[in-house]
Amino acid sequence: MDAGLRAVLVTDLVGSTELTARLGDAAALELVRAHDALVRRALAAHGGREVKHTGDGIMAALDGVPNAVRAAADIQRRFAAYNAEAAESLQVRIGIHAGEPVADHNDLFGATVQLAFRLCSEAEAGAIVVSDLVRDLNEEDASGFVALGERQLKGFADKRPVFRFEWRK
């Protein structure tokens, strides 16, 4: 994997621990598999590459920042469609940051990745939260971003401006 600017997109299946406690390991695993399939289809449609599975989420890399935002919106739409038909509703939160992560053994590391995970943890169920850089590099649809103010993200010394992308259009 070449170095360079890329977007890191992180998904997290909301309430996965509670799902496991309520439904049992086997049934919860089936729901994680549904999450994985929905996310992977959206990533494939937008040129994303799964970097790793995180147990109840996926970390992916995309070369174009606008592609990452489009992929995230596609993921949320796929979950909305899934939930309209499913007996057990699934919610996902997504965080996106862009930068030049360190690549090693088909994995990505560094502050870019860490910030993407922190942004994901700031997102509510069904939301996409991005850094100011992601918003700035997405000129074609800047109107879709809503400022959430500055947040103190775990492990980062300075407060960071964060934005929610409104995907329900």
Secondary structure, 3 states (H helix, E strand, C coil): CCCCCEEEEEEEECCHHHHHHHHCHHHHHHHHHHHHHHHHHHHHHCCCEEEEECCCCEEEEECCHHHHHHHHHHHHHHHHHHHHHCCCCCCEEEEEEEECCEEECCEEECHHHHHHHHHHHHCCCCCEEEEHHHHHCCHHHHHHEEEEEEECCCCCCCCEEEEEECCCC
